[in-house]
Amino acid sequence: MTYNKIIERLYSLKDTDKVIFKEQKFGVISINSLGIYHKDLKIIAKDIGKNNELALQLFDSGIYEARLLCSKMYNPKDVTVPLMEKWVKTFENWEICDSFCMGLFSKSEFAILKIIEWTERVPEFEKRAGFTILASYCMANKTGENELFEPFFQIIKSEANDERLYVKKAVNWALRNIGKRNIDLNKRAINTAQEILMFNSKSAQWIARNALSELKKENIRMSDYPRRIYRK
């Protein structure tokens, strides 16, 4: 499928009512949006397959949904730091931030580098990007030992006082996902949440309470990454 054919297909799905609905219902505020749901973009991406050249063209079109397609079509193995920096600076809402971070950045060789760098950024969606990569990386990396993930608890504690909605939600998400990797990290995540609970900010209180409510569930859905027998 050519670039022009993809753009034509996107415009054939244009729905301005969906633009308004996504903004009002989900807080997805976007520039140059056609109003196409994510599930429909997944179908298009699947039809096209991985194609770096087309993905770059689509991103540079400036069309919001074309940029979402880029995140689904670019090969994670080919991601570069300059591309990541170019893209992260354009993120305008949680949807496009999470699409790039979950589907692309967390699967690249630079995932840990950008977790460390971006979680210290000031712009809301650049900082969210760091924590979203972390939340996704916890599930994408099935072989990493606990020692790889334990330093991230300090990063989470350092940023738990950020009151911005989409940052604190991502901090919470990252904490919960680390705690669902295995029994050992679950205990460490619970301890970290209890420490955050002592912080004097509404954001920290929310992050901690929400994480504890899930991490302490008896029927919590927990993985056992990496595959080994854990301490009881």
Rosetta blueprint (number, residue, H / E / L):
1 M L
2 T L
3 Y H
4 N H
5 K H
6 I H
7 I H
8 E H
9 R H
10 L H
11 Y H
12 S H
13 L L
14 K L
15 D L
16 T H
17 D H
18 K H
19 V H
20 I H
21 F H
22 K H
23 E H
24 Q H
25 K H
26 F H
27 G L
28 V L
29 I L
30 S L
31 I L
32 N L
33 S L
34 L L
35 G L
36 I L
37 Y L
38 H H
39 K H
40 D H
41 L H
42 K H
43 I H
44 I H
45 A H
46 K H
47 D H
48 I H
49 G L
50 K L
51 N L
52 N H
53 E H
54 L H
55 A H
56 L H
57 Q H
58 L H
59 F H
60 D H
61 S L
62 G L
63 I L
64 Y H
65 E H
66 A H
67 R H
68 L H
69 L H
70 C H
71 S H
72 K H
73 M H
74 Y L
75 N L
76 P H
77 K H
78 D H
79 V L
80 T L
81 V H
82 P H
83 L H
84 M H
85 E H
86 K H
87 W H
88 V H
89 K L
90 T L
91 F L
92 E L
93 N L
94 W H
95 E H
96 I H
97 C H
98 D H
99 S H
100 F H
101 C H
102 M H
103 G H
104 L L
105 F H
106 S H
107 K H
108 S L
109 E L
110 F L
111 A H
112 I H
113 L H
114 K H
115 I H
116 I H
117 E H
118 W H
119 T L
120 E L
121 R L
122 V L
123 P L
124 E H
125 F H
126 E H
127 K H
128 R H
129 A H
130 G H
131 F H
132 T H
133 I H
134 L H
135 A H
136 S H
137 Y H
138 C H
139 M H
140 A H
141 N L
142 K L
143 T L
144 G L
145 E L
146 N H
147 E H
148 L H
149 F H
150 E L
151 P L
152 F H
153 F H
154 Q H
155 I H
156 I H
157 K H
158 S H
159 E H
160 A L
161 N L
162 D L
163 E L
164 R L
165 L H
166 Y H
167 V H
168 K H
169 K H
170 A H
171 V H
172 N H
173 W H
174 A H
175 L H
176 R H
177 N H
178 I H
179 G L
180 K L
181 R L
182 N L
183 I H
184 D H
185 L H
186 N H
187 K H
188 R H
189 A H
190 I H
191 N H
192 T H
193 A H
194 Q H
195 E H
196 I H
197 L L
198 M L
199 F L
200 N L
201 S L
202 K H
203 S H
204 A H
205 Q H
206 W H
207 I H
208 A H
209 R H
210 N H
211 A H
212 L H
213 S H
214 E H
215 L H
216 K L
217 K L
218 E L
219 N L
220 I L
221 R L
222 M L
223 S L
224 D L
225 Y L
226 P L
227 R L
228 R L
229 I L
230 Y L
231 R L
232 K L
